[in-house]
Amino acid sequence: MSEEKRRIVSSRHLADGENWEASEVEYGMIIAYNAFSRWMTRCMSAAGNTDLTPLEILVLHNTNHRGRDKRLTDICFLLNIEDTHTVNYALRKLLKMELITSDKRGKEVFYRTSSSGEVLCEGYREVRDRCFLDGLTKLDISGHEMREIASNLRALSGQYDQASRAASSF
């Protein structure tokens, strides 16, 4: 079978006709998402915590980002999460595990990584360096190419956001 005819798609019925390549990209995102989720939990486990879900790991890292206090809305916005309840649940679990702290200022609650949360994030970074980044050099992808991939993924996410708004009006 020629390379041109070989299609690795998410669902055959979504790959009929023009723009079938979108289904190929979607399949790539599906398997990348699942691999990334699995990676996050195993990396965090190797760093010393086996009790966090992928979302909780993302919330912890985002709370730790730049050492700045963050509100629930800030975290949801930066992670592009619409359902604040799932992030709020993650924050409560991280608080209970003493990986983050909270500070109420007026009506707003601000979150910050605790010292044990910072240590865990640093441990995650060390495992990531040894297990992921070291192996990444074998793929022969330059820093410029990685930035292009990231830019394209952000652009695609914007297209999916716009399409989800359009689908809501059906």
C-alpha positions as CSV (number, residue, x, y, z in Angstrom):
1,M,0.0,0.0,0.0
2,S,1.4,3.4,-0.9
3,E,2.2,6.0,1.7
4,E,-0.4,8.3,0.1
5,K,-3.3,5.8,0.6
6,R,-2.3,4.8,4.2
7,R,-4.5,6.7,6.6
8,I,-4.2,6.3,10.4
9,V,-7.4,8.0,11.6
10,S,-9.5,8.2,14.7
11,S,-12.6,6.9,13.1
12,R,-13.2,5.8,9.5
13,H,-16.6,7.5,9.3
14,L,-14.9,10.8,10.3
15,A,-12.2,10.4,7.6
16,D,-14.5,10.2,4.5
17,G,-14.2,12.9,1.8
18,E,-12.1,16.0,1.9
19,N,-10.1,17.1,4.9
20,W,-9.7,13.5,6.1
21,E,-6.3,14.6,7.5
22,A,-8.2,16.2,10.4
23,S,-9.1,12.7,11.6
24,E,-5.5,11.7,11.4
25,V,-4.5,14.7,13.5
26,E,-7.3,13.9,16.0
27,Y,-6.1,10.4,16.3
28,G,-2.6,11.7,17.0
29,M,-4.0,14.0,19.7
30,I,-6.0,11.1,21.3
31,I,-3.0,8.9,21.6
32,A,-0.7,11.8,22.7
33,Y,-3.2,12.9,25.3
34,N,-3.5,9.3,26.7
35,A,0.3,8.8,26.6
36,F,0.9,12.2,28.3
37,S,-1.7,11.4,31.0
38,R,0.0,8.1,31.7
39,W,3.4,9.8,31.7
40,M,2.4,12.4,34.2
41,T,1.0,9.9,36.7
42,R,4.1,7.6,36.4
43,C,6.5,10.5,36.5
44,M,4.8,11.9,39.6
45,S,4.8,8.4,41.1
46,A,8.6,8.2,40.5
47,A,8.9,11.6,42.1
48,G,7.2,10.3,45.3
49,N,3.5,10.7,45.0
50,T,1.2,7.9,43.7
51,D,-2.1,9.5,44.6
52,L,-2.5,12.3,42.0
53,T,-4.6,12.2,38.9
54,P,-3.4,13.9,35.7
55,L,-5.6,16.9,36.4
56,E,-4.3,17.3,39.9
57,I,-0.7,17.1,38.6
58,L,-1.5,19.9,36.1
59,V,-3.1,22.0,38.8
60,L,-0.1,21.5,41.1
61,H,2.4,22.4,38.4
62,N,0.3,25.4,37.4
63,T,0.0,26.6,41.0
64,N,3.8,26.2,41.4
65,H,4.4,28.1,38.1
66,R,6.5,31.3,38.7
67,G,6.0,31.1,42.4
68,R,3.0,33.4,42.2
69,D,-0.3,33.1,44.1
70,K,-3.2,32.0,41.8
71,R,-7.0,32.0,42.0
72,L,-9.2,29.3,40.8
73,T,-10.1,31.4,37.8
74,D,-6.5,31.9,36.9
75,I,-5.7,28.2,37.0
76,C,-8.8,27.4,34.9
77,F,-8.0,30.1,32.4
78,L,-4.3,29.0,32.0
79,L,-5.2,25.4,31.6
80,N,-8.2,26.2,29.4
81,I,-10.6,24.3,31.6
82,E,-14.2,25.4,31.5
83,D,-15.5,23.2,34.4
84,T,-14.3,25.0,37.5
85,H,-15.7,22.3,39.7
86,T,-13.1,19.7,38.6
87,V,-10.3,22.2,39.3
88,N,-11.8,23.2,42.6
89,Y,-11.9,19.5,43.6
90,A,-8.3,19.1,42.6
91,L,-7.3,22.2,44.7
92,R,-9.2,20.8,47.7
93,K,-7.4,17.4,47.4
94,L,-4.0,19.2,47.0
95,L,-4.8,21.3,50.1
96,K,-5.7,18.2,52.1
97,M,-2.4,16.6,51.0
98,E,-0.6,19.8,52.1
99,L,1.0,20.2,48.7
100,I,-0.6,23.7,48.4
101,T,-1.7,26.4,50.8
102,S,-4.6,28.9,50.5
103,D,-5.1,32.5,51.6
104,K,-8.5,34.2,51.6
105,R,-8.3,37.9,50.6
106,G,-11.7,39.4,50.7
107,K,-14.0,37.2,48.6
108,E,-11.0,35.7,46.6
109,V,-9.0,32.6,47.6
110,F,-5.4,32.5,46.5
111,Y,-3.4,29.3,46.2
112,R,0.4,28.8,46.5
113,T,2.5,25.7,46.5
114,S,3.7,24.6,49.9
115,S,7.3,23.7,50.6
116,S,6.4,20.0,50.3
117,G,4.6,20.8,47.0
118,E,7.7,22.6,45.7
119,V,9.9,19.6,46.6
120,L,7.5,17.3,44.8
121,C,7.5,19.5,41.7
122,E,11.3,19.6,41.7
123,G,11.4,15.8,42.0
124,Y,9.0,15.6,39.0
125,R,11.3,17.9,37.1
126,E,14.3,15.7,37.8
127,V,12.5,12.5,36.7
128,R,11.3,14.4,33.6
129,D,14.8,15.4,32.8
130,R,16.2,11.9,33.1
131,C,13.4,9.9,31.6
132,F,11.8,12.2,29.0
133,L,14.2,15.0,28.0
134,D,17.2,12.7,27.7
135,G,15.3,10.5,25.3
136,L,13.9,13.4,23.4
137,T,17.3,14.2,21.9
138,K,17.0,10.9,19.9
139,L,14.0,12.2,18.0
140,D,16.2,14.9,16.4
141,I,13.7,17.6,16.8
142,S,15.2,21.1,17.2
143,G,14.0,23.6,19.8
144,H,12.6,25.7,16.9
145,E,10.6,22.7,15.7
146,M,9.3,22.0,19.2
147,R,8.1,25.7,19.4
148,E,6.4,25.3,16.0
149,I,4.6,22.1,17.2
150,A,3.5,24.0,20.4
151,S,2.3,26.9,18.4
152,N,0.3,24.7,16.0
153,L,-1.3,22.8,19.0
154,R,-2.3,26.2,20.5
155,A,-3.8,27.3,17.2
156,L,-5.7,24.0,16.9
157,S,-7.0,24.4,20.4
158,G,-8.4,27.8,19.4
159,Q,-10.1,26.2,16.4
160,Y,-11.6,23.5,18.6
161,D,-12.8,26.2,21.1
162,Q,-14.5,28.1,18.3
163,A,-16.1,25.0,16.9
164,S,-17.4,24.0,20.3
165,R,-19.0,27.5,20.6
166,A,-20.6,27.0,17.2
167,A,-21.8,23.5,18.1
168,S,-23.4,24.9,21.2
169,S,-25.7,27.0,19.1
170,F,-27.1,24.1,17.1
